[in-house]
Amino acid sequence: MMEPFKVRFKFTQMLKIFWYGSMLTVVCTILFSIGFVEDGGGVIIFQLIGALGLLFFIPLLIFLFFAWVLRRAAFIISEEGITDKTQLYSSGLVKWNEIERMTIGCRHEVTFLTVELYHSDVFREKANPTKRLYFSLTETLSSEQIQIDVSRLAISEEDLISQFEKYSKGRFNRENITENTGWTYDVI
């Protein structure tokens, strides 16, 4: 049995996201605080925007902080499948036999790994309620595909593909992993 292959975040990417998240947290805190200083009917909108922003950015900053301090793996490839931990609400473990197709491509200067499942509804039902809501929103807004931002990972696309080939026992290799999905551009 092979040891799982673990990929960490690029340090500069994490630092950049943490910096922007911190600045947006400050902005949201100011927006939220305006309602306690100013009087007026339109101020409640600023408070609402600030509160929603804080509900999003504070968990993001905590996630990034612990991922950095604990040097946690962001993406794991094993004989069982792939484990996505790149986001707060990532898909988690996706077994090789659940994956119909994978592609890597660039869109707006960001490299994505797109994972299409045989039965996305079964995968969604196995998830906890928070992830289930996230998957439902993603499906409503874009598609049933799992999108993983691999440009944040400290690994090249070539090395990632070779690890997929190794751990999936050749099922996902260079020839069948870079097909165009219809929305990706500049396929690598």
Disulfide bonds with the S-S distance in Angstrom:
none
